[in-house]
Structure formats: C-alpha cells, structure tokens
Amino acid sequence: MTDRRPCPYCAEEIAAQAVRCPHCRSRLVTFDAAALHRDHPERKLAGVAAAVAQALAVPAVVVRAAFVALSFFHLAGPVLYGILWLLVPYAPGDESVLERWLATVQSALRRLRGAATEQPRVPGPRADGPSA
C-alpha cells in the first residue's frame, strides 16, 4: 500500500496523512475527528485547546485566544472549555470523562437494582386482617 497521494488542488505527491499540501499550502481536511483527543504535546491546562486546534488544523494559540475572547461574552469561553473537557477523551480510543462518569452511575444503578431484587421478601400482615 502506498503512503503517498496526489494533492486534489495542485496534483503534487504528498503524504497520505497530510493536513496541508506543502506545495500549494491548501488545506486538505476541514475537521479530523480522529485527532480530537486531549493528549497532545502542545497541551497547557487540560488539553482542550490543543485538541480543538489539532482537529481543525489551526494553531493552538488561535484557539486559546478564541476561548479568552469568548470569556467576555457571558463567560461562554470557560463554559465551552468545561463542556469540551467533559466530552473530549484524553487519548485516542479512550473514553471521555463524561462517558466514564455515566458508566459508573449506570453500574451503581445496576448494583442497586440487583440488590433490591435479591433481598428476600419478609411476609407482612395480610390485607384482609387476621384469620380466626
């Protein structure tokens, strides 16, 4: 299998994983969902800005500036950052924080439901009263 392909804009040979063509500088992908994880070398705080920057193929400083700018509009920057921290997994193929939390809650509910059905029933007084 080949690891090279032609650029759709200039027809020059480029690497198959290329995001930008080194010859014509055309952007080849608009959004790379596989790159949406927080474990990047450019990560600073939680890695959300680096993950978004890598997925959108833009510099991380641009995404960080956008989060700061959004902070002046009803604190949308920190809220969006927190939501993305919950949704974006740490490593490729990993579960996100929200998925781990939901799985924990789901397993706890299953244990509770199982414990409730496993308890033996204690006979109580009959509804029609004592028999003579």
TORTIFI-291451 format. One line per field, with one value per residue: chain; x, y negated, z negated of N, C-alpha, C in turn; residue number from 1. Coordinates in steps of 0.05 Angstrom, whole numbers, plus 32768, in hexadecimal, padded with zeros to 4 digits. Atoms other than C-alpha are relative to their C-alpha. Last residue first. Layout:
# residues N
cadena: c(A; ...)
nc1: c(X; ...)
nc2: c(Y; ...)
nc3: c(Z; ...)
cac1: c(X; ...)
cac2: c(Y; ...)
cac3: c(Z; ...)
cc1: c(X; ...)
cc2: c(Y; ...)
cc3: c(Z; ...)
num: c(NUM; ...)
This chain:
# residues 132
cadena: c(A; A; A; A; A; A; A; A; A; A; A; A; A; A; A; A; A; A; A; A; A; A; A; A; A; A; A; A; A; A; A; A; A; A; A; A; A; A; A; A; A; A; A; A; A; A; A; A; A; A; A; A; A; A; A; A; A; A; A; A; A; A; A; A; A; A; A; A; A; A; A; A; A; A; A; A; A; A; A; A; A; A; A; A; A; A; A; A; A; A; A; A; A; A; A; A; A; A; A; A; A; A; A; A; A; A; A; A; A; A; A; A; A; A; A; A; A; A; A; A; A; A; A; A; A; A; A; A; A; A; A; A)
nc1: c(8009; 8014; 7FF8; 8002; 801C; 8011; 8011; 801C; 800C; 801D; 8009; 8018; 8017; 8008; 7FF5; 800E; 801C; 8002; 7FFB; 8018; 8016; 7FFB; 8005; 801D; 800A; 7FFA; 8010; 801C; 7FFF; 7FFC; 801A; 8013; 7FF8; 8006; 801D; 8006; 7FFF; 801B; 8006; 800D; 8010; 7FEF; 7FE4; 7FF0; 7FE9; 8007; 8011; 7FF0; 7FEE; 8010; 8008; 7FE8; 7FFB; 8015; 7FFC; 7FE6; 8004; 7FEF; 800F; 801C; 800C; 8003; 801B; 8014; 7FFD; 800C; 801E; 8009; 7FFE; 8017; 8019; 8002; 800C; 7FEE; 7FF9; 7FE7; 8006; 8016; 7FF7; 7FEE; 8010; 8010; 7FEE; 7FF9; 8017; 7FFB; 800D; 8010; 7FF7; 8014; 8004; 7FE8; 7FEF; 7FE4; 7FF2; 7FF9; 800E; 7FEC; 7FED; 800B; 7FF6; 8002; 800C; 8016; 800B; 8009; 801D; 800A; 8012; 7FFA; 7FE8; 7FEE; 7FFC; 8017; 7FFC; 800A; 801D; 8004; 7FFE; 8000; 7FE5; 7FF9; 7FE9; 7FFF; 8016; 8010; 7FFE; 8018; 8000; 8004; 7FF0; 8011)
nc2: c(7FF6; 7FEB; 7FE6; 7FFF; 7FFB; 8018; 7FFE; 7FFA; 8014; 8001; 7FF9; 800E; 7FEE; 7FFF; 7FE8; 7FE8; 8003; 7FFC; 7FE4; 7FF1; 8006; 7FF3; 7FE3; 7FFC; 8003; 7FE8; 7FEA; 8003; 7FFB; 7FE3; 7FF3; 8007; 7FF1; 7FE4; 7FFC; 8002; 801A; 800B; 8000; 7FE6; 7FF4; 7FF3; 8008; 7FED; 7FF8; 7FF0; 7FE9; 7FEF; 7FF1; 7FEC; 7FEB; 7FF1; 7FEF; 7FEC; 7FEA; 7FF2; 7FEA; 7FEA; 7FF0; 7FFE; 801A; 8004; 7FF7; 8013; 8019; 7FFA; 7FFF; 801B; 800B; 7FF5; 800B; 801B; 7FFF; 8002; 801C; 8006; 8014; 7FF6; 7FEA; 800A; 800E; 7FEC; 7FF1; 8012; 8004; 7FF6; 7FE6; 7FFC; 8011; 8005; 801D; 800D; 800B; 7FFA; 8015; 7FF5; 800D; 8010; 7FED; 7FF6; 7FE5; 7FF7; 8016; 7FF6; 7FE8; 7FEF; 7FFC; 8009; 8016; 800E; 8010; 7FF9; 8016; 8011; 801D; 800B; 7FF9; 7FEA; 8008; 7FE9; 7FF8; 7FE5; 8004; 801B; 8005; 8016; 801A; 8004; 801A; 8014; 8017; 8017)
nc3: c(801A; 7FFC; 800B; 801D; 8008; 7FFC; 7FE9; 8007; 8012; 8000; 801B; 8008; 8004; 801C; 800E; 7FF8; 8008; 801D; 8005; 7FF7; 8012; 801A; 7FFB; 7FFE; 801B; 800F; 7FF5; 800B; 801C; 8004; 7FFA; 8015; 8018; 7FFC; 8002; 801C; 800B; 8006; 801C; 8007; 7FEA; 7FEC; 8005; 800F; 7FF0; 7FE8; 8007; 8012; 7FEF; 7FF2; 8012; 8007; 7FE8; 7FFF; 8014; 7FFD; 7FEE; 8008; 8013; 7FF8; 8004; 801D; 8007; 7FF5; 8011; 801A; 7FFD; 7FFF; 801B; 800F; 7FF5; 800B; 801B; 8017; 8004; 7FF2; 7FEC; 7FF0; 7FF0; 7FEC; 7FEB; 7FF2; 7FEE; 7FEA; 7FEF; 7FE5; 7FFE; 8018; 8017; 8015; 8004; 800C; 7FEB; 8005; 800F; 801A; 8016; 800F; 800C; 8019; 8004; 801C; 800F; 8010; 7FF5; 8017; 8002; 801A; 7FFB; 7FE7; 8003; 7FEA; 7FEC; 8005; 7FFF; 8019; 8003; 8012; 801C; 8013; 8009; 7FF5; 7FEE; 7FF6; 7FEE; 800B; 7FF2; 7FF0; 7FF2; 8014; 7FFD; 8000)
cac1: c(7B51; 7B79; 7B9C; 7B8C; 7B7B; 7BBD; 7BE9; 7C1F; 7C65; 7C8E; 7CD6; 7CED; 7D34; 7D63; 7D7D; 7D50; 7D68; 7DB0; 7DAB; 7D8B; 7DC1; 7DF8; 7DDA; 7DD5; 7E1E; 7E31; 7E0B; 7E29; 7E70; 7E62; 7E46; 7E85; 7EB3; 7E8C; 7E8E; 7EDA; 7EE3; 7EF3; 7F35; 7F3D; 7F6E; 7F84; 7F64; 7F1D; 7EF7; 7EB2; 7EBD; 7EF7; 7ECD; 7E96; 7EC9; 7EE8; 7EA3; 7E92; 7ED5; 7ECE; 7E83; 7E8F; 7E55; 7E7C; 7EC0; 7ED7; 7ECB; 7F08; 7F33; 7F19; 7F27; 7F6E; 7F7A; 7F60; 7F8F; 7FCA; 7FBE; 7FCD; 7F98; 7F8E; 7F46; 7F52; 7F96; 7F7C; 7F41; 7F6F; 7FA2; 7F6B; 7F4F; 7F92; 7F80; 7FAF; 7FE9; 7FE4; 8014; 802F; 7FE9; 7FC1; 7F7D; 7F5C; 7F3A; 7F6E; 7F40; 7F09; 7F32; 7F0C; 7F16; 7F48; 7F76; 7F89; 7FAE; 7FF6; 8006; 8045; 8044; 7FFB; 7FD9; 7FBB; 7FEB; 7FDE; 7FE5; 8027; 8028; 8033; 8022; 7FDD; 7FD6; 7F90; 7F7E; 7FC4; 7FDB; 7FE5; 8020; 8023; 8019; 8000)
cac2: c(814C; 812D; 80EB; 80B3; 80B2; 808E; 80C4; 80B1; 80B4; 80EB; 80D6; 80D7; 80EE; 80B9; 80CB; 809B; 805D; 8072; 807A; 8036; 8017; 803A; 8025; 7FDD; 7FDE; 7FFA; 7FC2; 7F8D; 7FA6; 7FAB; 7F64; 7F4A; 7F6F; 7F55; 7F0E; 7F11; 7F29; 7F70; 7F81; 7F94; 7F5A; 7F3E; 7F0D; 7F12; 7ED3; 7ECD; 7EB6; 7E88; 7E6E; 7E5A; 7E39; 7E11; 7DFC; 7DE3; 7DC1; 7D9D; 7D8C; 7D61; 7D33; 7D19; 7D03; 7D4B; 7D56; 7D2B; 7D56; 7D96; 7D78; 7D65; 7DAD; 7DC5; 7D96; 7DA9; 7DF2; 7DE5; 7DFE; 7E44; 7E49; 7E8A; 7E74; 7E31; 7E51; 7E82; 7E4D; 7E20; 7E5A; 7E71; 7E6A; 7E30; 7E2A; 7E5C; 7E53; 7E9B; 7EB6; 7EE3; 7EC1; 7EE9; 7ED3; 7EEA; 7F22; 7EEF; 7ECB; 7E8E; 7E65; 7E91; 7E81; 7E39; 7E1D; 7E07; 7E0F; 7E39; 7E51; 7E67; 7E60; 7E97; 7ECC; 7F14; 7F31; 7F0C; 7EDF; 7EE9; 7EAA; 7EA7; 7E5C; 7E5A; 7EA3; 7EB1; 7EF4; 7F2E; 7F4C; 7F84; 7FBB; 8000)
cac3: c(7B12; 7B4A; 7B3D; 7B6D; 7BB7; 7BC9; 7BAC; 7B7C; 7B98; 7BB6; 7BBD; 7C05; 7C0F; 7C2B; 7C70; 7C96; 7C70; 7C74; 7CC0; 7CC7; 7C9B; 7CC1; 7D04; 7CEB; 7CD6; 7D1A; 7D3D; 7D10; 7D1F; 7D69; 7D69; 7D46; 7D76; 7DB2; 7D97; 7D8C; 7DD4; 7DE5; 7E07; 7E50; 7E5B; 7E18; 7DE6; 7E02; 7E16; 7DF7; 7DAF; 7DC1; 7DFB; 7DCA; 7D9D; 7DD6; 7DEF; 7DA9; 7DA1; 7DE4; 7DDF; 7DA2; 7DB5; 7DF1; 7DD6; 7DCD; 7E18; 7E26; 7DF7; 7E19; 7E5D; 7E47; 7E32; 7E76; 7E9B; 7E6E; 7E7F; 7EC8; 7EF9; 7F15; 7EFC; 7ED7; 7EBE; 7EA7; 7E84; 7E60; 7E4E; 7E32; 7E08; 7DED; 7DA3; 7D93; 7DC4; 7DFD; 7E37; 7E33; 7E3D; 7E0E; 7E11; 7E49; 7E89; 7EBC; 7ED5; 7EE1; 7F15; 7F2C; 7F6C; 7F8F; 7FC9; 7FBA; 7FF6; 7FEA; 8035; 802E; 7FE5; 7FED; 7FAA; 7F7D; 7F97; 7F81; 7FC7; 7FD2; 800F; 805A; 8082; 80A4; 8094; 8074; 8066; 804C; 8066; 8035; 8010; 7FDC; 800F; 8000)
cc1: c(8001; 7FFA; 7FE9; 8008; 7FFD; 7FE3; 7FED; 7FEF; 7FE3; 7FF5; 7FE2; 7FF8; 7FE8; 7FE7; 7FF7; 8009; 7FF0; 7FE3; 7FFE; 8003; 7FE7; 7FE9; 8005; 7FFA; 7FE2; 7FF6; 8006; 7FEF; 7FE4; 8000; 8002; 7FE5; 7FED; 8007; 7FF8; 7FE2; 7FF9; 8003; 7FE3; 7FF9; 7FF5; 7FEE; 8012; 801D; 8011; 8017; 7FFD; 7FF1; 8012; 8012; 7FF0; 7FF9; 8019; 8005; 7FEB; 8005; 801A; 7FFD; 800F; 7FF2; 7FE2; 7FF3; 7FFA; 7FE4; 7FEB; 8001; 7FF2; 7FE1; 7FF6; 8001; 7FE8; 7FE6; 7FFC; 7FF1; 8014; 8005; 8017; 7FF8; 7FEA; 800A; 8012; 7FEF; 7FF0; 8012; 8007; 7FE8; 8003; 7FF4; 7FF0; 800D; 7FED; 7FFC; 8018; 8011; 801D; 8013; 8004; 7FF3; 8015; 8013; 7FF7; 8009; 7FFE; 7FF4; 7FE9; 7FF1; 7FFA; 7FE2; 7FF4; 7FEE; 8007; 8019; 8013; 8001; 7FE6; 8001; 7FF4; 7FE2; 7FFD; 8004; 7FFD; 801D; 800A; 8017; 8000; 7FE9; 7FEF; 8003; 7FE6; 8001; 7FFA; 8012)
cc2: c(801E; 800D; 8015; 801B; 8004; 8005; 7FE8; 8000; 8008; 7FEC; 7FFF; 800A; 7FEF; 8012; 8002; 8019; 8019; 7FFF; 8006; 801D; 800F; 7FFC; 800F; 801E; 8005; 7FFF; 801A; 8017; 7FFE; 8007; 801E; 800E; 7FFB; 8011; 801D; 8005; 8000; 7FE4; 7FF6; 8002; 801C; 800B; 800B; 7FF7; 8014; 800B; 8013; 8019; 8012; 8011; 8015; 8018; 8011; 8013; 8015; 8015; 8010; 8019; 8019; 8014; 7FFF; 7FE5; 7FFC; 8008; 7FEC; 7FE8; 8006; 7FFF; 7FE3; 7FF5; 800A; 7FF2; 7FE5; 8000; 7FFF; 7FE2; 7FF8; 7FED; 800A; 8016; 7FF5; 7FF3; 8014; 800E; 7FEE; 7FFB; 800C; 801C; 8007; 7FF0; 7FFA; 7FE2; 7FF3; 7FF8; 8005; 7FEC; 800F; 7FF2; 7FF1; 8013; 800A; 801C; 8007; 7FE9; 800B; 8017; 8012; 8002; 7FF5; 7FE8; 7FF0; 7FEE; 800A; 7FE8; 7FF1; 7FE1; 7FF3; 8005; 8019; 7FF5; 8017; 8008; 8019; 7FFC; 7FE4; 7FFA; 7FEB; 7FE5; 7FFF; 7FE4; 7FEC; 7FE7)
cc3: c(7FFF; 7FE5; 8005; 7FF6; 7FE2; 7FF6; 8001; 8019; 7FF9; 7FEB; 8001; 7FE4; 7FF6; 7FFD; 7FE3; 7FF2; 8008; 7FF7; 7FE2; 7FFB; 8009; 7FED; 7FE6; 8004; 7FFF; 7FE4; 7FF1; 800A; 7FF4; 7FE3; 7FFC; 8004; 7FE9; 7FE8; 8004; 7FFC; 7FE2; 7FF5; 7FFC; 7FE3; 7FF7; 8016; 8016; 7FFD; 7FF0; 800F; 8018; 7FF9; 7FF0; 8012; 800E; 7FEE; 7FFB; 8017; 8001; 7FEB; 8004; 8011; 7FF7; 7FEE; 8007; 7FFA; 7FE2; 7FF9; 800A; 7FED; 7FE6; 8004; 7FFF; 7FE3; 7FF0; 800A; 7FF4; 7FE6; 7FE9; 8000; 8011; 8016; 8013; 8012; 8016; 8016; 8010; 8014; 8018; 8013; 801C; 8000; 7FE7; 7FE9; 7FE9; 7FFA; 7FF3; 8017; 7FFB; 7FF2; 7FE6; 7FE8; 7FEF; 7FF1; 7FE5; 7FFE; 7FE2; 7FF1; 7FF1; 800C; 7FE8; 7FFD; 7FE6; 8004; 8019; 7FFC; 8015; 8013; 7FFB; 8000; 7FE8; 7FFC; 7FEF; 7FE4; 7FEC; 7FF9; 800C; 8014; 800D; 8013; 7FF1; 800E; 8010; 800C; 7FE9; 8000)
num: c(132; 131; 130; 129; 128; 127; 126; 125; 124; 123; 122; 121; 120; 119; 118; 117; 116; 115; 114; 113; 112; 111; 110; 109; 108; 107; 106; 105; 104; 103; 102; 101; 100; 99; 98; 97; 96; 95; 94; 93; 92; 91; 90; 89; 88; 87; 86; 85; 84; 83; 82; 81; 80; 79; 78; 77; 76; 75; 74; 73; 72; 71; 70; 69; 68; 67; 66; 65; 64; 63; 62; 61; 60; 59; 58; 57; 56; 55; 54; 53; 52; 51; 50; 49; 48; 47; 46; 45; 44; 43; 42; 41; 40; 39; 38; 37; 36; 35; 34; 33; 32; 31; 30; 29; 28; 27; 26; 25; 24; 23; 22; 21; 20; 19; 18; 17; 16; 15; 14; 13; 12; 11; 10; 9; 8; 7; 6; 5; 4; 3; 2; 1)
